[in-house]
Amino acid sequence: MTTDLTGTYGPWGVVAGGSDGVGAAFAHAMAARGMNVVLVARRVPVLEAFADEVRSRHNVEVRTVALDLSTSTALSELVTATSDLDIGLFVYNAGGDDRSADFLDKDLDTHLSLVHRNCTNVLEAAYRFGGPMVERGRGAMVLLTSGAAWAGGAHLAAYGATKAFDLILAEGLWAEWSGSGVDVLGLVLSATDTPSMHRVLGPAGSTRPLADPADVANEALDHLGDGPTWIFGAENPTGGSPLGALSRRDAVVMMSGGKVSAPR
Ligand SMILES: NC(=O)c1ccc[n+]([C@@H]2O[C@H](COP(=O)([O-])OP(=O)(O)OC[C@H]3O[C@@H](n4cnc5c(N)ncnc54)[C@H](OP(=O)(O)O)[C@@H]3O)[C@@H](O)[C@H]2O)c1
C-alpha cells in the first residue's frame, strides 16, 4: 500500500545527496506522492537541472541547497536554508565511495572527508532535523547504508566502517524514538544502478544485475514504519545479516574477496 507521506509525516522532505542515483529516485518518489522536496548536492548545474525535472514532472515545490556534506558547517547551513519549512521526512542519502582502494593508498584527508559526510553529518542531521520531529510527534528519517556494513573487508575498510555507523545509529534511534511518532529506517542496499556505482565498476560494468533506484526508493517509502532495518532485495528484508551464520573471521575473508593471503 502506498504510504500517505504528507498526511503522515508533513509537507516537506529533504534528500541530502538528491541530484542523481538513489537520491534522485527518492526525490521523484516523494514528489510523486505529493511531497515538496529540498534537494542537497554540490554540483550546481546538475542539481538545478534535476530540480527542474522534478518540478516539471510533479506538481510540487522544489528547493535546492548547494553545499558539501563533508564540511563541518553543512548541517547548520541546511537548517538555516530550511528554517521556514515543516520538514516531515529526511533522507540522508549521500554516502557512496566511488574509488575502492587499499586504506593506505588513499590520502588521509579523503578518509576524513568520507567520515565527516557519512558519520558526523549523519549524526548532526539526525540531531538537528530529528529533534524537531520528535518534538512535533511526527516525522521519518531514512539513513542509507550498505551490505559493506555487515563485516570489514579489504579495499573498503573506511567505507564499510562508516556504513556500520549509519546502520547502528539508525537502529538505536529507531529504538529511542519508537512511540514518539517518528519512524527511523536504516536502508541497506547492495549493488544499485547509479552513476556512483558505475564509476566504481568502470567500463567493464557489472557481472550481476544491479538494483533499480526507483524500486529502492518506492519500497523504502512503503516501509518507513517497518524499521529499524530494511534490506532491499533480501528474501527477508527485516531479517538479520546474511553473513550471520559465519564466524567474524570468515565473514571478513568473504567480504575481502580473495585479498586475505593466508587465513588461519
Ligand atoms: N549504488 C550502490 O550500488 C550502493 C550500494 C550500497 C549502498 N549504497 C548507498 O546508497 C547511497 C546512495 O548511493 P548512490 O550510488 O546513489 O551515490 P552517492 O554518491 O552516495 O549519492 C549521489 C548523490 O549525492 C550527492 N553527494 C555526494 N557527495 C556529496 C557531498 N559531499 N555533499 C553533498 N552532496 C553529495 C551527489 O551530488 P554531487 O556529486 O553533485 O554532490 C548526488 O546527488 C549511499 O549512501 C551509498 O553508500 C549504494
The ligand as a Gaussian input file, in Angstrom:
#p B3LYP/6-31G(d) Opt

LIG

0 1
 N       24.846000       2.440000      -5.602000
 C       25.102000       1.315000      -4.925000
 O       25.380000       0.255000      -5.510000
 C       25.044000       1.308000      -3.415000
 C       25.268000       0.078000      -2.745000
 C       25.207000       0.072000      -1.342000
 C       24.909000       1.223000      -0.655000
 N       24.698000       2.399000      -1.332000
 C       24.420000       3.615000      -0.558000
 O       23.338000       4.301000      -1.159000
 C       23.535000       5.701000      -1.063000
 C       23.377000       6.350000      -2.417000
 O       24.357000       5.853000      -3.300000
 P       24.486000       6.356000      -4.807000
 O       25.106000       5.247000      -5.555000
 O       23.202000       6.906000      -5.304000
 O       25.601000       7.519000      -4.805000
 P       26.093000       8.692000      -3.833000
 O       27.379000       9.163000      -4.401000
 O       26.093000       8.246000      -2.420000
 O       24.992000       9.829000      -3.990000
 C       24.986000      10.705000      -5.089000
 C       24.249000      11.965000      -4.697000
 O       24.823000      12.536000      -3.510000
 C       25.414000      13.814000      -3.807000
 N       26.630000      13.931000      -2.998000
 C       27.674000      13.085000      -2.955000
 N       28.618000      13.566000      -2.119000
 C       28.140000      14.735000      -1.614000
 C       28.647000      15.704000      -0.725000
 N       29.875000      15.600000      -0.183000
 N       27.894000      16.786000      -0.440000
 C       26.664000      16.930000      -0.996000
 N       26.134000      16.046000      -1.844000
 C       26.866000      14.955000      -2.165000
 C       25.651000      13.762000      -5.335000
 O       25.682000      15.052000      -5.918000
 P       27.061000      15.870000      -6.064000
 O       28.090000      14.899000      -6.551000
 O       26.748000      16.955000      -7.042000
 O       27.376000      16.409000      -4.714000
 C       24.408000      13.017000      -5.771000
 O       23.274000      13.851000      -5.740000
 C       24.913000       5.905000      -0.402000
 O       24.770000       6.194000       0.965000
 C       25.610000       4.579000      -0.587000
 O       26.537000       4.302000       0.460000
 C       24.764000       2.462000      -2.695000

